[in-house]
């Protein structure tokens, strides 16, 4: 069963509306992350450098890709060390992700001087992102109300 509703002459399914909302939230979080990277690298930390806001956007995209792909594997393989260190080894994993991102950004647009700067950068980046996300508050999607909603089955027959 697919729930559809009409707005004017257009019919939207809830699945389509949720996909657009998730893309909006992803883009908002990517912008927040880019701003955080730019602020931290240029104004707060002396050992982390980004040459322009464009490179900050590239760093945010690379960090998102690395956090989605490589970070879960690293966390799984280093689980014993993480348990023995009571979770502090996650800081080393975050620093490694930032060092990999610095290696992947072209033309030295993002550089990190040492592992200590990478650890400080990862701590401050997560802190600043959480503060900015609380201020901005990405929009949430709620179920549409019953006004004008029509429910159809998979054959297109109206149910309610």
DSSP file (Angstrom, degrees, kcal/mol; ACC not computed):
  #  RESIDUE AA STRUCTURE BP1 BP2  ACC     N-H-->O    O-->H-N    N-H-->O    O-->H-N    TCO  KAPPA ALPHA  PHI   PSI    X-CA   Y-CA   Z-CA
    1    1 A X              0   0    0      0, 0.0     2,-0.5     0, 0.0   152,-0.2   0.000 360.0 360.0 360.0 132.9    0.0    0.0    0.0
    2    2 A X  E     -A  152   0A   0    150,-1.0   150,-1.1    12,-0.0     2,-0.5  -0.974 360.0-138.6-119.1 126.9    1.3    3.4   -1.0
    3    3 A X  E     +A  151   0A   0     -2,-0.5    11,-1.9   148,-0.2     2,-0.3  -0.741  27.0 179.1 -88.3 126.7   -0.1    6.6    0.6
    4    4 A X  E     -AB 150  13A   0    146,-1.0   146,-1.3    -2,-0.5     2,-0.3  -0.928   8.2-171.3-125.0 149.9   -0.6    9.4   -1.8
    5    5 A X  E     -AB 149  12A   0      7,-2.5     7,-2.7    -2,-0.3     2,-0.4  -0.987  18.4-125.5-141.5 154.8   -1.9   12.9   -1.4
    6    6 A X  E     - B   0  11A   0    142,-1.1     2,-0.4    -2,-0.3     5,-0.2  -0.794  17.2-177.3-104.4 137.3   -2.8   15.7   -3.7
    7    7 A X  E >  S- B   0  10A   0      3,-2.8     3,-2.0    -2,-0.4     2,-0.4  -0.931  71.8 -49.7-128.9 106.9   -1.6   19.2   -3.7
    8    8 A X  T 3  S-     0   0    0     -2,-0.4    -2,-0.0     1,-0.3     0, 0.0  -0.541 122.9 -21.8  65.7-123.6   -3.3   21.2   -6.4
    9    9 A X  T 3  S+     0   0    0     -2,-0.4     2,-0.3    -3,-0.1    -1,-0.3   0.400 121.1  92.3 -96.8   1.6   -3.0   19.2   -9.6
   10   10 A X  E <   -B    7   0A   0     -3,-2.0    -3,-2.8     2,-0.0     2,-0.5  -0.761  60.0-152.5-103.2 143.4    0.0   17.1   -8.4
   11   11 A X  E     -B    6   0A   0     -2,-0.3     2,-0.4    -5,-0.2    -5,-0.2  -0.962  16.0-172.7-113.1 125.9    0.0   13.8   -6.6
   12   12 A X  E     -B    5   0A   0     -7,-2.7    -7,-2.5    -2,-0.5     2,-0.3  -0.928  15.5-141.0-118.6 141.4    2.9   13.0   -4.3
   13   13 A X  E  >  -B    4   0A   0     -2,-0.4     4,-1.7    -9,-0.2     3,-0.2  -0.709  23.8-121.7 -93.8 155.1    3.7    9.7   -2.5
   14   14 A X  H  > S+     0   0    0    -11,-1.9     4,-2.4    -2,-0.3     5,-0.2   0.835 112.0  60.5 -65.3 -31.4    5.0    9.9    1.1
   15   15 A X  H  > S+     0   0    0    -12,-0.3     4,-2.0     1,-0.2    -1,-0.2   0.910 105.4  47.6 -62.1 -42.0    8.1    8.0    0.0
   16   16 A X  H  > S+     0   0    0     -3,-0.2     4,-2.0     2,-0.2    -1,-0.2   0.902 111.5  50.2 -65.2 -42.3    9.0   10.8   -2.5
   17   17 A X  H  X S+     0   0    0     -4,-1.7     4,-2.1     1,-0.2    -2,-0.2   0.902 110.9  49.1 -64.7 -41.3    8.4   13.5    0.2
   18   18 A X  H  X S+     0   0    0     -4,-2.4     4,-2.4     2,-0.2    -1,-0.2   0.885 108.9  52.9 -66.4 -37.9   10.6   11.7    2.7
   19   19 A X  H  X S+     0   0    0     -4,-2.0     4,-1.9     2,-0.2    -2,-0.2   0.906 110.2  47.6 -64.6 -41.0   13.4   11.2    0.1
   20   20 A X  H  X S+     0   0    0     -4,-2.0     4,-2.3     1,-0.2    -1,-0.2   0.905 111.3  51.4 -64.9 -40.5   13.4   15.0   -0.6
   21   21 A X  H  X S+     0   0    0     -4,-2.1     4,-2.5     1,-0.2    -2,-0.2   0.903 108.6  50.4 -64.4 -41.0   13.4   15.7    3.1
   22   22 A X  H  X S+     0   0    0     -4,-2.4     4,-2.3     1,-0.2    -1,-0.2   0.884 110.4  50.2 -64.8 -37.5   16.4   13.5    3.7
   23   23 A X  H  X S+     0   0    0     -4,-1.9     4,-2.5     2,-0.2    -2,-0.2   0.904 110.3  50.2 -66.3 -40.6   18.3   15.1    0.8
   24   24 A X  H  X S+     0   0    0     -4,-2.3     4,-2.6     2,-0.2    -2,-0.2   0.933 111.6  47.9 -61.3 -45.9   17.5   18.6    2.3
   25   25 A X  H  X S+     0   0    0     -4,-2.5     4,-2.5     1,-0.2    -2,-0.2   0.893 111.5  50.7 -62.5 -39.8   18.8   17.4    5.7
   26   26 A X  H  X S+     0   0    0     -4,-2.3     4,-2.2     2,-0.2    -1,-0.2   0.916 111.9  46.8 -64.6 -42.9   21.9   16.0    4.2
   27   27 A X  H  X S+     0   0    0     -4,-2.5     4,-2.3     2,-0.2    -2,-0.2   0.895 112.2  50.4 -67.1 -39.5   22.7   19.2    2.3
   28   28 A X  H  X S+     0   0    0     -4,-2.6     4,-2.4     2,-0.2    -2,-0.2   0.930 112.4  46.7 -63.1 -44.9   22.0   21.3    5.4
   29   29 A X  H  X S+     0   0    0     -4,-2.5     4,-2.5     1,-0.2    -2,-0.2   0.858 110.6  53.2 -66.4 -34.5   24.4   19.1    7.5
   30   30 A X  H  X S+     0   0    0     -4,-2.2     4,-2.2     2,-0.2    -1,-0.2   0.902 110.0  47.7 -65.9 -41.0   27.0   19.3    4.7
   31   31 A X  H  X S+     0   0    0     -4,-2.3     4,-2.5     2,-0.2    -2,-0.2   0.909 112.0  49.8 -64.8 -41.9   26.8   23.1    4.8
   32   32 A X  H  X S+     0   0    0     -4,-2.4     4,-2.4     1,-0.2    -2,-0.2   0.920 111.5  48.6 -62.1 -43.6   27.1   23.1    8.6
   33   33 A X  H  X S+     0   0    0     -4,-2.5     4,-2.5     2,-0.2    -1,-0.2   0.887 110.4  51.6 -64.0 -39.2   30.1   20.8    8.4
   34   34 A X  H  X S+     0   0    0     -4,-2.2     4,-2.4     2,-0.2    -2,-0.2   0.920 110.7  47.5 -63.5 -44.4   31.7   23.0    5.8
   35   35 A X  H  X S+     0   0    0     -4,-2.5     4,-2.7     2,-0.2     5,-0.2   0.914 112.2  50.4 -63.0 -42.2   31.2   26.2    7.8
   36   36 A X  H  X S+     0   0    0     -4,-2.4     4,-2.7     2,-0.2     5,-0.3   0.917 110.6  48.6 -62.8 -44.0   32.6   24.4   10.9
   37   37 A X  H  X S+     0   0    0     -4,-2.5     4,-2.4     1,-0.2     5,-0.2   0.923 113.2  48.0 -61.4 -44.1   35.7   23.2    9.0
   38   38 A X  H  X S+     0   0    0     -4,-2.4     4,-2.0     2,-0.2     5,-0.3   0.921 113.9  45.8 -64.4 -44.9   36.3   26.7    7.6
   39   39 A X  H  X>S+     0   0    0     -4,-2.7     4,-2.4     1,-0.2     5,-0.9   0.939 116.1  44.9 -64.5 -47.6   35.9   28.4   11.0
   40   40 A X  I  X>S+     0   0    0     -4,-2.7     5,-2.8    -5,-0.2     4,-0.8   0.905 116.3  45.2 -65.3 -41.2   38.1   25.9   12.9
   41   41 A X  I  <5S+     0   0    0     -4,-2.4    -1,-0.2    -5,-0.3     7,-0.2   0.861 123.5  32.4 -73.7 -34.4   40.9   25.8   10.3
   42   42 A X  I  <5S+     0   0    0     -4,-2.0    -2,-0.2    -5,-0.2    -3,-0.2   0.792 133.2  18.8 -94.2 -28.8   41.1   29.5    9.7
   43   43 A X  I  <5S+     0   0    0     -4,-2.4    -3,-0.2    -5,-0.3    -2,-0.1   0.654 126.2  32.0-119.7 -19.6   40.3   31.1   13.1
   44   44 A X  I  <<S+     0   0    0     -5,-0.9     2,-0.4    -4,-0.8    -3,-0.2   0.856 106.9  48.0-110.2 -53.8   40.6   28.6   15.9
   45   45 A X      < -     0   0    0     -5,-2.8     3,-0.4    -6,-0.1    -1,-0.2  -0.785  52.7-163.1-101.5 133.2   43.4   26.0   15.3
   46   46 A X  S    S+     0   0    0     -2,-0.4    -1,-0.1     1,-0.2    -5,-0.0   0.675  88.4  55.5 -84.6 -18.0   46.8   26.9   14.2
   47   47 A X  S    S+     0   0    0     70,-0.1    66,-2.9    65,-0.0     2,-0.4   0.411  96.9  70.2 -97.4   2.2   47.8   23.4   13.1
   48   48 A X  E     -D  112   0B   0     -3,-0.4     2,-0.4    64,-0.2    64,-0.2  -0.981  64.7-173.8-121.0 129.9   44.9   22.9   10.7
   49   49 A X  E     +D  111   0B   0     62,-2.9    62,-2.6    -2,-0.4     2,-0.4  -0.978  14.8 177.7-130.9 134.7   44.8   24.9    7.4
   50   50 A X  E     -D  110   0B   0     -2,-0.4    60,-0.2    60,-0.2    59,-0.1  -0.999  19.1-151.1-130.9 134.3   42.2   25.2    4.7
   51   51 A X  S    S-     0   0    0     58,-2.0     2,-0.3    -2,-0.4    59,-0.1   0.826  70.5  -5.5 -80.0 -31.4   42.9   27.6    1.8
   52   52 A X  S  > S-     0   0    0     57,-0.3     4,-1.4     1,-0.1     3,-0.2  -0.951  70.2-100.6-153.6 171.6   39.3   28.6    0.8
   53   53 A X  H  > S+     0   0    0     -2,-0.3     4,-2.0     1,-0.2     5,-0.2   0.822 118.5  62.0 -67.8 -30.0   35.7   27.8    1.6
   54   54 A X  H  > S+     0   0    0      1,-0.2     4,-1.9     2,-0.2    -1,-0.2   0.905 104.4  47.3 -60.5 -41.5   35.5   25.7   -1.6
   55   55 A X  H  > S+     0   0    0      1,-0.2     4,-2.6     2,-0.2    -1,-0.2   0.826 106.9  58.0 -69.4 -30.3   38.2   23.4   -0.1
   56   56 A X  H  X S+     0   0    0     -4,-1.4     4,-2.2     2,-0.2    -2,-0.2   0.887 106.5  48.6 -64.5 -37.7   36.1   23.3    3.2
   57   57 A X  H  X S+     0   0    0     -4,-2.0     4,-2.3     2,-0.2    -2,-0.2   0.912 111.0  50.1 -66.0 -42.4   33.2   22.0    1.2
   58   58 A X  H  X S+     0   0    0     -4,-1.9     4,-2.7     1,-0.2    -2,-0.2   0.912 110.5  50.2 -62.0 -42.2   35.4   19.4   -0.4
   59   59 A X  H  X S+     0   0    0     -4,-2.6     4,-2.9     1,-0.2    -1,-0.2   0.908 109.5  51.3 -62.0 -41.9   36.7   18.4    3.1
   60   60 A X  H  X S+     0   0    0     -4,-2.2     4,-2.1     2,-0.2    -2,-0.2   0.902 111.7  46.7 -63.0 -41.1   33.1   18.1    4.3
   61   61 A X  H  X S+     0   0    0     -4,-2.3     4,-2.3     2,-0.2    -2,-0.2   0.931 114.1  47.4 -66.1 -45.1   32.2   15.8    1.4
   62   62 A X  H  X S+     0   0    0     -4,-2.7     4,-2.8     1,-0.2     5,-0.2   0.912 111.6  50.5 -64.2 -42.0   35.3   13.7    1.9
   63   63 A X  H  X S+     0   0    0     -4,-2.9     4,-2.7     1,-0.2    -1,-0.2   0.894 110.0  50.9 -62.3 -39.2   34.7   13.4    5.6
   64   64 A X  H  X S+     0   0    0     -4,-2.1     4,-1.5    -5,-0.2    -2,-0.2   0.918 112.9  45.5 -64.0 -42.8   31.1   12.4    5.0
   65   65 A X  H  X S+     0   0    0     -4,-2.3     4,-1.7     2,-0.2     5,-0.3   0.914 115.0  46.7 -67.2 -42.4   32.2    9.7    2.6
   66   66 A X  H  X>S+     0   0    0     -4,-2.8     5,-2.3     1,-0.2     4,-1.2   0.897 111.5  51.2 -66.9 -39.8   35.0    8.4    4.9
   67   67 A X  H  <5S+     0   0    0     -4,-2.7     5,-0.3    -5,-0.2    -1,-0.2   0.809 114.2  44.9 -67.2 -28.2   32.7    8.4    7.9
   68   68 A X  H  <5S+     0   0    0     -4,-1.5    -1,-0.2    -5,-0.2    -2,-0.2   0.764 128.7  22.0 -84.5 -26.1   30.1    6.4    6.0
   69   69 A X  H  X5S+     0   0    0     -4,-1.7     4,-0.5    -5,-0.1    -3,-0.2   0.867 130.2  25.1-109.4 -54.0   32.6    3.9    4.4
   70   70 A X  H  X5S+     0   0    0     -4,-1.2     4,-2.3    -5,-0.3     3,-0.4   0.855 108.3  66.7 -88.1 -36.5   35.9    3.5    6.2
   71   71 A X  H  ><S+     0   0    0     -5,-2.3     4,-2.7     1,-0.2     5,-0.2   0.889  98.4  51.8 -58.5 -44.3   35.0    4.5    9.8
   72   72 A X  H  > S+     0   0    0     -5,-0.3     4,-2.1     1,-0.2    -1,-0.2   0.888 111.2  49.1 -60.7 -35.7   32.7    1.5   10.5
   73   73 A X  H  X S+     0   0    0     -4,-0.5     4,-2.5    -3,-0.4    -2,-0.2   0.926 112.1  47.7 -67.4 -44.3   35.4   -0.9    9.3
   74   74 A X  H  X S+     0   0    0     -4,-2.3     4,-1.9     1,-0.2    -2,-0.2   0.900 111.5  50.7 -62.8 -40.7   38.0    0.8   11.5
   75   75 A X  H  < S+     0   0    0     -4,-2.7    -1,-0.2    -5,-0.2    -2,-0.2   0.904 111.6  48.5 -63.7 -40.8   35.7    0.7   14.5
   76   76 A X  H >< S+     0   0    0     -4,-2.1     3,-1.1    -5,-0.2     4,-0.2   0.933 113.3  45.5 -65.2 -46.3   35.0   -3.0   14.0
   77   77 A X  H 3< S+     0   0    0     -4,-2.5     3,-0.3     1,-0.2    -1,-0.2   0.794 117.5  44.0 -69.9 -27.5   38.7   -3.9   13.6
   78   78 A X  T 3X S+     0   0    0     -4,-1.9     4,-2.4    -5,-0.2    -1,-0.2   0.146  76.8 116.3-103.6  19.8   39.8   -1.9   16.6
   79   79 A X  H <> S+     0   0    0     -3,-1.1     4,-2.5     1,-0.2     5,-0.2   0.891  74.2  51.8 -57.8 -43.2   37.0   -2.9   18.9
   80   80 A X  H  > S+     0   0    0     -3,-0.3     4,-2.6    -4,-0.2    -1,-0.2   0.928 112.0  46.4 -60.5 -42.5   39.3   -4.6   21.5
   81   81 A X  H  > S+     0   0    0      1,-0.2     4,-1.8     2,-0.2     8,-0.2   0.875 112.5  51.2 -66.2 -35.9   41.5   -1.5   21.7
   82   82 A X  H  <>S+     0   0    0     -4,-2.4     5,-3.4     2,-0.2     6,-0.3   0.898 111.5  46.7 -66.8 -40.8   38.4    0.7   22.1
   83   83 A X  H ><5S+     0   0    0     -4,-2.5     3,-1.3     3,-0.2    -2,-0.2   0.928 112.7  49.2 -67.4 -44.2   37.0   -1.5   24.9
   84   84 A X  H 3<5S+     0   0    0     -4,-2.6    -1,-0.2     1,-0.3    -2,-0.2   0.831 113.9  45.9 -65.3 -31.5   40.4   -1.6   26.7
   85   85 A X  T ><5S-     0   0    0     -4,-1.8     3,-1.3    -5,-0.2    -1,-0.3   0.322 114.6-116.9 -93.1   9.4   40.8    2.2   26.5
   86   86 A X  T < 5S-     0   0    0     -3,-1.3    -3,-0.2     1,-0.3    -2,-0.1   0.850  75.8 -47.9  58.2  37.7   37.1    2.8   27.5
   87   87 A X  T > <S+     0   0    0     -5,-3.4     3,-1.2    -6,-0.2     4,-0.3   0.332 111.4 114.2  92.1  -6.6   36.3    4.4   24.2
   88   88 A X  T X>  +     0   0    0     -3,-1.3     3,-1.3    -6,-0.3     4,-0.6   0.724  63.4  72.3 -71.5 -19.1   39.2    6.7   24.0
   89   89 A X  H 3> S+     0   0    0      1,-0.3     4,-1.8    -7,-0.3     3,-0.4   0.723  80.9  74.1 -68.2 -18.6   40.6    4.9   20.9
   90   90 A X  H <> S+     0   0    0     -3,-1.2     4,-2.7     1,-0.2    -1,-0.3   0.839  89.0  60.2 -60.5 -32.3   37.7    6.4   18.9
   91   91 A X  H <> S+     0   0    0     -3,-1.3     4,-2.3    -4,-0.3    -1,-0.2   0.888 103.8  49.4 -61.8 -38.2   39.6    9.7   19.1
   92   92 A X  H  X S+     0   0    0     -4,-0.6     4,-2.3    -3,-0.4    -2,-0.2   0.889 110.2  50.5 -67.3 -39.3   42.5    8.0   17.3
   93   93 A X  H  X S+     0   0    0     -4,-1.8     4,-2.3     2,-0.2    -2,-0.2   0.921 110.7  49.1 -64.2 -43.4   40.1    6.7   14.6
   94   94 A X  H  X S+     0   0    0     -4,-2.7     4,-2.1     1,-0.2    -2,-0.2   0.907 111.0  50.0 -62.1 -41.4   38.7   10.2   14.1
   95   95 A X  H  X S+     0   0    0     -4,-2.3     4,-2.4     1,-0.2    -1,-0.2   0.886 109.5  51.7 -64.2 -38.0   42.2   11.6   13.8
   96   96 A X  H  X S+     0   0    0     -4,-2.3     4,-2.4     2,-0.2    -2,-0.2   0.903 108.2  51.3 -64.7 -40.7   43.0    8.9   11.3
   97   97 A X  H  X S+     0   0    0     -4,-2.3     4,-2.2     1,-0.2    -2,-0.2   0.901 111.4  47.9 -62.5 -40.4   39.9    9.8    9.2
   98   98 A X  H  X S+     0   0    0     -4,-2.1     4,-2.3     2,-0.2    -2,-0.2   0.889 110.8  50.7 -68.9 -38.7   40.9   13.5    9.3
   99   99 A X  H  X S+     0   0    0     -4,-2.4     4,-1.7     2,-0.2    -2,-0.2   0.895 110.7  49.4 -65.2 -38.9   44.5   12.6    8.2
  100  100 A X  H  X S+     0   0    0     -4,-2.4     4,-2.0     2,-0.2    -2,-0.2   0.909 110.4  50.8 -64.7 -41.2   43.1   10.5    5.3
  101  101 A X  H  X S+     0   0    0     -4,-2.2     4,-1.6     1,-0.2    -2,-0.2   0.899 108.5  51.9 -62.3 -40.2   40.9   13.4    4.3
  102  102 A X  H  < S+     0   0    0     -4,-2.3     8,-0.3     1,-0.2    -1,-0.2   0.858 110.5  49.1 -64.7 -33.7   43.9   15.8    4.4
  103  103 A X  H  < S+     0   0    0     -4,-1.7    -1,-0.2     1,-0.2    -2,-0.2   0.856 112.3  48.1 -71.1 -34.5   45.7   13.3    2.1
  104  104 A X  H  < S+     0   0    0     -4,-2.0     2,-0.3    -5,-0.1    -2,-0.2   0.714  85.9  96.8 -82.5 -21.4   42.8   13.1   -0.3
  105  105 A X  S >< S-     0   0    0     -4,-1.6     3,-0.6     5,-0.2     5,-0.2  -0.548  78.8-122.5 -71.9 128.5   42.1   16.8   -0.7
  106  106 A X  G >  S+     0   0    0     -2,-0.3     3,-1.5     1,-0.2     4,-0.1  -0.269  80.7  15.0 -74.0 157.7   43.9   18.0   -3.9
  107  107 A X  G 3  S-     0   0    0      1,-0.3    -1,-0.2     2,-0.1    -2,-0.0   0.740 120.4 -74.6  57.4  31.6   46.5   20.8   -4.2
  108  108 A X  G <  S+     0   0    0     -3,-0.6    -1,-0.3    -6,-0.1     3,-0.2   0.857  86.1 148.3  52.2  39.6   47.2   20.9   -0.4
  109  109 A X  S <  S+     0   0    0     -3,-1.5   -58,-2.0     1,-0.2     2,-0.4   0.698  70.3  32.4 -75.1 -19.6   43.9   22.7    0.1
  110  110 A X  E    S+D   50   0B   0     -8,-0.3     2,-0.4    -5,-0.2    -1,-0.2  -0.956  75.2 172.9-140.2 117.8   43.5   21.1    3.5
  111  111 A X  E     -D   49   0B   0    -62,-2.6   -62,-2.9    -2,-0.4     2,-0.4  -0.958  18.1-161.8-129.5 146.4   46.5   20.3    5.7
  112  112 A X  E     -D   48   0B   0     -2,-0.4   -64,-0.2   -64,-0.2     3,-0.1  -0.997  11.3-152.0-126.0 126.7   46.9   19.0    9.2
  113  113 A X        -     0   0    0    -66,-2.9     2,-0.3    -2,-0.4    -1,-0.1   0.857  69.1 -11.1 -71.6 -37.1   50.3   19.5   10.9
  114  114 A X     >  -     0   0    0    -67,-0.2     4,-1.6     1,-0.1     5,-0.1  -0.928  69.6 -96.2-153.5 174.9   50.3   16.5   13.3
  115  115 A X  H  > S+     0   0    0     -2,-0.3     4,-2.3     1,-0.2     5,-0.2   0.849 120.2  57.9 -67.0 -34.2   48.2   13.8   14.8
  116  116 A X  H  > S+     0   0    0      1,-0.2     4,-2.5     2,-0.2    -1,-0.2   0.910 106.0  48.8 -63.4 -40.8   47.6   16.0   17.9
  117  117 A X  H  > S+     0   0    0      1,-0.2     4,-2.7     2,-0.2    -1,-0.2   0.871 109.8  53.2 -65.0 -35.6   46.1   18.7   15.7
  118  118 A X  H  X S+     0   0    0     -4,-1.6     4,-2.3     2,-0.2    -2,-0.2   0.895 109.6  48.0 -66.1 -38.9   43.9   16.1   14.1
  119  119 A X  H  X S+     0   0    0     -4,-2.3     4,-2.2     2,-0.2    -2,-0.2   0.943 114.4  45.4 -66.0 -46.8   42.6   14.9   17.5
  120  120 A X  H  X S+     0   0    0     -4,-2.5     4,-2.7     1,-0.2     5,-0.2   0.914 113.1  51.6 -61.1 -42.0   41.9   18.5   18.6
  121  121 A X  H  X S+     0   0    0     -4,-2.7     4,-2.7     1,-0.2    -1,-0.2   0.907 109.3  49.3 -62.2 -42.9   40.3   19.2   15.3
  122  122 A X  H  X S+     0   0    0     -4,-2.3     4,-1.9     2,-0.2    -1,-0.2   0.897 112.8  47.2 -66.3 -38.9   38.0   16.2   15.5
  123  123 A X  H  X S+     0   0    0     -4,-2.2     4,-2.0     2,-0.2    -2,-0.2   0.950 117.1  42.0 -65.7 -48.7   36.9   17.0   19.0
  124  124 A X  H  X S+     0   0    0     -4,-2.7     4,-3.0     1,-0.2     5,-0.2   0.851 111.6  56.3 -69.2 -33.5   36.2   20.7   18.2
  125  125 A X  H  X S+     0   0    0     -4,-2.7     4,-2.5    -5,-0.2    -1,-0.2   0.930 109.9  44.3 -64.2 -44.8   34.5   19.8   14.9
  126  126 A X  H  X S+     0   0    0     -4,-1.9     4,-1.9    -5,-0.2    -1,-0.2   0.894 115.6  48.9 -66.9 -37.7   32.0   17.5   16.5
  127  127 A X  H  X S+     0   0    0     -4,-2.0     4,-1.9     2,-0.2    -2,-0.2   0.940 114.1  44.4 -65.2 -47.9   31.4   20.1   19.3
  128  128 A X  H  X S+     0   0    0     -4,-3.0     4,-2.6     1,-0.2     5,-0.2   0.882 111.7  53.8 -66.6 -38.7   30.9   23.0   16.9
  129  129 A X  H  X S+     0   0    0     -4,-2.5     4,-2.6    -5,-0.2    -1,-0.2   0.908 108.4  49.4 -61.4 -41.5   28.7   20.9   14.5
  130  130 A X  H  X S+     0   0    0     -4,-1.9     4,-1.7     2,-0.2    -1,-0.2   0.891 111.9  48.5 -67.1 -37.2   26.4   20.0   17.4
  131  131 A X  H  X S+     0   0    0     -4,-1.9     4,-1.6     2,-0.2    -2,-0.2   0.946 114.3  44.9 -65.6 -47.4   26.1   23.7   18.5
  132  132 A X  H  X S+     0   0    0     -4,-2.6     4,-2.9     1,-0.2     5,-0.3   0.883 111.1  53.6 -66.7 -37.7   25.4   24.9   15.0
  133  133 A X  H  X S+     0   0    0     -4,-2.6     4,-2.7     1,-0.2     5,-0.2   0.870 107.6  51.3 -65.0 -35.1   22.9   22.1   14.3
  134  134 A X  H  < S+     0   0    0     -4,-1.7    -1,-0.2    -5,-0.2    -2,-0.2   0.866 113.8  44.9 -67.5 -34.7   21.0   23.1   17.5
  135  135 A X  H  < S+     0   0    0     -4,-1.6    -2,-0.2    -5,-0.1    -1,-0.2   0.930 121.7  36.3 -72.6 -45.9   20.8   26.7   16.4
  136  136 A X  H  < S-     0   0    0     -4,-2.9    -2,-0.2    -5,-0.1    -3,-0.2   0.879  88.5-161.0 -77.8 -39.2   19.8   25.9   12.8
  137  137 A X     <  -     0   0    0     -4,-2.7    -3,-0.1    -5,-0.3     3,-0.1   0.953  19.8-122.8  52.8  95.0   17.5   22.9   13.5
  138  138 A X        -     0   0    0     -5,-0.2  -113,-0.1     1,-0.1    -1,-0.1  -0.363  35.9 -97.7 -61.7 142.6   17.2   21.0   10.3
  139  139 A X        -     0   0    0   -118,-0.1     2,-0.3     1,-0.1    -1,-0.1  -0.326  37.0-144.4 -66.0 144.6   13.5   20.6    9.3
  140  140 A X        -     0   0    0     -3,-0.1     2,-0.5  -115,-0.0    -1,-0.1  -0.796   8.6-128.2-108.1 153.4   11.7   17.4   10.2
  141  141 A X        -     0   0    0     -2,-0.3     2,-0.3  -123,-0.1  -123,-0.0  -0.870  25.3-173.8-103.3 129.0    9.1   15.6    8.2
  142  142 A X        -     0   0    0     -2,-0.5     2,-0.1     1,-0.1     3,-0.1  -0.788  38.2 -84.8-114.5 163.0    5.9   14.6    9.8
  143  143 A X        -     0   0    0     -2,-0.3    -1,-0.1     1,-0.1     2,-0.0  -0.415  52.1-108.4 -63.8 137.9    3.1   12.6    8.4
  144  144 A X        -     0   0    0      1,-0.1    -1,-0.1    -2,-0.1  -130,-0.0  -0.352  36.3-111.9 -65.9 149.9    0.6   14.7    6.4
  145  145 A X        -     0   0    0      2,-0.1    -1,-0.1     1,-0.1     4,-0.0  -0.164  30.0 -99.9 -75.4 176.8   -2.7   15.3    8.0
  146  146 A X  S >  S+     0   0    0      2,-0.1     3,-1.4     3,-0.0     2,-0.6   0.558  84.1 116.1 -77.9  -7.9   -6.0   13.9    6.7
  147  147 A X  T 3  S-     0   0    0      1,-0.3     3,-0.1     3,-0.0    -2,-0.1  -0.493  99.1 -12.2 -67.4 111.2   -7.1   17.0    4.9
  148  148 A X  T 3  S+     0   0    0     -2,-0.6  -142,-1.1     1,-0.3     2,-0.4   0.551  98.8 143.1  79.0   7.7   -7.1   16.1    1.2
  149  149 A X  E <   -A    5   0A   0     -3,-1.4     2,-0.4  -144,-0.2    -1,-0.3  -0.662  27.9-172.2 -85.8 134.3   -5.3   12.8    1.7
  150  150 A X  E     -A    4   0A   0   -146,-1.3  -146,-1.0    -2,-0.4     2,-0.5  -0.992  12.0-146.8-125.0 133.5   -6.4    9.9   -0.4
  151  151 A X  E     -A    3   0A   0     -2,-0.4     8,-4.2  -148,-0.2     9,-1.1  -0.876  17.4-173.6-105.6 129.6   -5.0    6.4    0.1
  152  152 A X  E     -AC   2 158A   0   -150,-1.1  -150,-1.0    -2,-0.5     6,-0.2  -0.870  17.9-131.3-119.0 150.2   -4.6    4.1   -2.9
  153  153 A X    >   -     0   0    0      4,-2.4     3,-1.7    -2,-0.3     6,-0.0  -0.300  45.8 -84.9 -87.5-176.3   -3.6    0.5   -3.1
  154  154 A X  T 3  S+     0   0    0      1,-0.3    -1,-0.1     2,-0.1    -2,-0.0   0.711 128.3  55.3 -67.5 -18.4   -0.9   -0.8   -5.4
  155  155 A X  T 3  S-     0   0    0      2,-0.1    -1,-0.3     0, 0.0     3,-0.1   0.506 120.2-105.2 -89.2  -4.6   -3.4   -1.0   -8.4
  156  156 A X  S <  S+     0   0    0     -3,-1.7     2,-0.3     1,-0.3    -2,-0.1   0.503  72.5 142.1  94.7   4.7   -4.4    2.6   -8.1
  157  157 A X        -     0   0    0      1,-0.1    -4,-2.4     2,-0.0    -1,-0.3  -0.630  56.0-115.1 -81.4 137.2   -7.8    2.0   -6.5
  158  158 A X  B     +C  152   0A   0     -2,-0.3    -6,-0.3    -6,-0.2    -1,-0.1  -0.549  32.6 179.0 -74.4 130.0   -8.8    4.5   -3.8
  159  159 A X              0   0    0     -8,-4.2    -7,-0.2    -2,-0.3    -1,-0.2   0.858 360.0 360.0 -96.9 -48.6   -9.1    2.9   -0.4
  160  160 A X              0   0    0     -9,-1.1    -8,-0.1     0, 0.0    -2,-0.1   0.358 360.0 360.0-132.8 360.0  -10.0    5.9    1.8
